[in-house]
Amino acid sequence: MRPFTHFDASSTSDAASTASAGGALFIAGGTDVLGTLKDEILPTYPRRLVNLKSIEGLDYIKEEGDVVKIGPLVTLEALAEDETVRSRFACLAAAAERVSGPTQRKMGTIGGNICQMHRCWYFRTPENRFPCLRKGGDTCFAFTGDSRYHSIFGAEQGCIAASPHDTAPALIALDATIQTTSASYSAADFFAVNGARSNVLQDGEVVTEIQIPNRETRSAFQKFAERKAIDFPLVNCAAASSSEGVRLVLGGVFPMPLRMPDAEAALAGGISEGSAGAAADAVVALAKPLSKNAYKVEIARALVGRTLLEIA
Ligand SMILES: Cc1cc2nc3c(=O)[nH]c(=O)nc-3n(C[C@H](O)[C@H](O)[C@H](O)COP(=O)(O)OP(=O)(O)OC[C@H]3O[C@@H](n4cnc5c(N)ncnc54)[C@H](O)[C@@H]3O)c2cc1C
């Protein structure tokens, strides 16, 4: 690891103004960011880490009017165990519960989970040996190389790394809003980037709160990984059904979590075995797997069916 300075922020605006000077990265639980520094995967090494955990009072989960508010420093363990989240937003509790293993869930935060960098093995190779598109280079090495863990939905151009976050599909399915120090994004727009960044945040922008509409919702989350413990999703799926219809979102299949409107349309008359099967068919009809990852299409089909039948 190379030397860097460590700055304990006292507030989100303090963190934002310190980091916006450039050459800085935020650190929350550190379960992702420290690995990127140890392996030296980034083209420019940060001179400074801006610690968010030194900011008091950002680890709340509270109901306020028609939203539930979640602070960015809530750990995945706390999220998975919280009674409000478990009873209202089952898909989010289940997603948090399936992230990695107990130690990462104790340290890792919801803010860090949605802001983590992608997991492509070319991008993550130590010492920045593959200067790929995600690092500002001009080649996606996975596209002509080994794409077995990569996108299956039409990422023929640009980066084909698959979205790694377990909580992101749940937040999109629940129609969450992500507040930052300078803007407010619907969760569906927060990840809408296919290139050098994993999300829309600008340098120095801090996620300050996640808000979820507090309405009657039935929801579920399913994940398939090679190993049951401590493994990123090959595919994950979240579905949420409310008076506004069903929202269905897949992760691990595209550079960002992917909402599936055609599948949602198949569920307009309600969720049954028949409509869940039709939704799963609508999902896989759009798949365009690469040479080594067609197996993920059948996983996606199975997960969509299972997730929907869980809330039928
Ligand atoms: C072995 C292993 C297994 C893992 N398995 C999974 C898995 O199964 N599923 C999964 O989803 N993830 C997994 N992860 C990734 C990671 O542990 C989790 O995503 C965790 O939630 C990250 O949270 P953190 O607080 O530790 O983030 P950090 O490492 O502190 O930060 C991650 C990134 O987010 C940025 N960041 C953090 N907080 C904020 C904020 N409030 N505003 C703006 N930027 C911010 C940081 O600058 C950094 O770029 C795994 C990691 C490891 C090492």
The ligand as a MOL file (V3000), in Angstrom:
LIG
                    3D

  0  0  0     0  0            999 V3000
M  V30 BEGIN CTAB
M  V30 COUNTS 53 58 0 0 0
M  V30 BEGIN ATOM
M  V30 1 C -14.5920 -10.6100 0.0350 0
M  V30 2 C -15.6470 -9.5940 -0.3250 0
M  V30 3 C -16.9220 -10.0240 -0.6300 0
M  V30 4 C -17.9170 -9.1040 -0.9760 0
M  V30 5 N -19.1530 -9.5690 -1.3000 0
M  V30 6 C -20.1170 -8.6970 -1.6680 0
M  V30 7 C -21.4170 -9.1900 -2.0300 0
M  V30 8 O -21.7180 -10.3810 -1.9840 0
M  V30 9 N -22.3370 -8.2680 -2.4380 0
M  V30 10 C -22.0750 -6.9380 -2.4680 0
M  V30 11 O -22.9520 -6.1640 -2.8370 0
M  V30 12 N -20.8640 -6.4550 -2.1330 0
M  V30 13 C -19.8770 -7.2870 -1.7080 0
M  V30 14 N -18.6350 -6.8180 -1.3570 0
M  V30 15 C -18.3310 -5.3890 -1.5000 0
M  V30 16 C -18.3960 -4.5470 -0.1970 0
M  V30 17 O -17.9440 -5.2570 0.8980 0
M  V30 18 C -19.8050 -4.0950 0.1060 0
M  V30 19 O -20.3560 -3.5460 -1.0570 0
M  V30 20 C -19.9060 -3.0580 1.2330 0
M  V30 21 O -21.2480 -2.7090 1.4180 0
M  V30 22 C -19.1350 -1.7790 0.9450 0
M  V30 23 O -19.3910 -0.8730 1.9980 0
M  V30 24 P -18.2330 -0.1040 2.7580 0
M  V30 25 O -18.8730 0.7940 3.7450 0
M  V30 26 O -17.2090 -1.0290 3.2770 0
M  V30 27 O -17.6340 0.7320 1.5410 0
M  V30 28 P -16.1710 1.3850 1.3810 0
M  V30 29 O -15.2030 0.3470 1.0170 0
M  V30 30 O -15.8500 2.2510 2.5290 0
M  V30 31 O -16.4640 2.2980 0.1260 0
M  V30 32 C -16.8170 1.7380 -1.1380 0
M  V30 33 C -16.8910 2.8600 -2.1790 0
M  V30 34 O -17.9730 3.7150 -1.8950 0
M  V30 35 C -17.5410 5.0590 -1.6760 0
M  V30 36 N -18.4180 5.5480 -0.6040 0
M  V30 37 C -18.6720 4.9450 0.5850 0
M  V30 38 N -19.6260 5.6200 1.2520 0
M  V30 39 C -19.9660 6.6810 0.4850 0
M  V30 40 C -20.8980 7.7680 0.6410 0
M  V30 41 N -21.7090 7.8880 1.7240 0
M  V30 42 N -20.9710 8.6630 -0.3490 0
M  V30 43 C -20.1820 8.5730 -1.4720 0
M  V30 44 N -19.3060 7.5700 -1.6750 0
M  V30 45 C -19.1950 6.6400 -0.7030 0
M  V30 46 C -16.0650 4.9480 -1.3400 0
M  V30 47 O -15.3420 6.0920 -1.7340 0
M  V30 48 C -15.6460 3.7450 -2.1650 0
M  V30 49 O -15.3850 4.1250 -3.5120 0
M  V30 50 C -17.6240 -7.7180 -0.9730 0
M  V30 51 C -16.3340 -7.2830 -0.6480 0
M  V30 52 C -15.3610 -8.1980 -0.3260 0
M  V30 53 C -13.9840 -7.7000 0.0280 0
M  V30 END ATOM
M  V30 BEGIN BOND
M  V30 1 1 1 2
M  V30 2 1 2 3
M  V30 3 2 2 52
M  V30 4 2 3 4
M  V30 5 1 4 5
M  V30 6 1 4 50
M  V30 7 2 5 6
M  V30 8 1 6 7
M  V30 9 1 6 13
M  V30 10 2 7 8
M  V30 11 1 7 9
M  V30 12 1 9 10
M  V30 13 2 10 11
M  V30 14 1 10 12
M  V30 15 2 12 13
M  V30 16 1 13 14
M  V30 17 1 14 15
M  V30 18 1 14 50
M  V30 19 1 15 16
M  V30 20 1 16 17
M  V30 21 1 16 18
M  V30 22 1 18 19
M  V30 23 1 18 20
M  V30 24 1 20 21
M  V30 25 1 20 22
M  V30 26 1 22 23
M  V30 27 1 23 24
M  V30 28 2 24 25
M  V30 29 1 24 26
M  V30 30 1 24 27
M  V30 31 1 27 28
M  V30 32 2 28 29
M  V30 33 1 28 30
M  V30 34 1 28 31
M  V30 35 1 31 32
M  V30 36 1 32 33
M  V30 37 1 33 34
M  V30 38 1 33 48
M  V30 39 1 34 35
M  V30 40 1 35 36
M  V30 41 1 35 46
M  V30 42 1 36 37
M  V30 43 1 36 45
M  V30 44 2 37 38
M  V30 45 1 38 39
M  V30 46 1 39 40
M  V30 47 2 39 45
M  V30 48 1 40 41
M  V30 49 2 40 42
M  V30 50 1 42 43
M  V30 51 2 43 44
M  V30 52 1 44 45
M  V30 53 1 46 47
M  V30 54 1 46 48
M  V30 55 1 48 49
M  V30 56 2 50 51
M  V30 57 1 51 52
M  V30 58 1 52 53
M  V30 END BOND
M  V30 END CTAB
M  END
